[in-house]
């Protein structure tokens, strides 16, 4: 699906299995988390870039990943990205307060989830959130999360 941000066109791919276990989440906080991850991915992706969102079961977790083809980050930038107001040098020309990823981390920690970042400068970044399975029951994909 195309995504329009200003005058730059982006594309979103969403990959979901046919069924997913149901996991309890705070809907408001979960929407904030997803919105921040997608906003960052689109913000740092090139024109006509593709952002790939994937939801899958991995072991005892439901894993949500958002990956872009953007500017990427160094290991030092990845280590600091969750600090409030942190802005990577390569992101200084883009809008934002530097609070998005610190909010994401707070939401993840409050829920007892885990977060990981894989990033390569010049190639892109993938952020994954692992939500432990609790009170599992299979449901159709659109209502799964």
Beta strands, then each sheet from edge to edge (+ up, - down):
strand 1: 2-5
strand 2: 8-16
strand 3: 19-21
strand 4: 50-58
strand 5: 61-67
strand 6: 114-120
strand 7: 124-132
strand 8: 138-140
sheet 1: 1+ 2- 4- 5+ 7- 6+
sheet 2: 3+ 8-
end
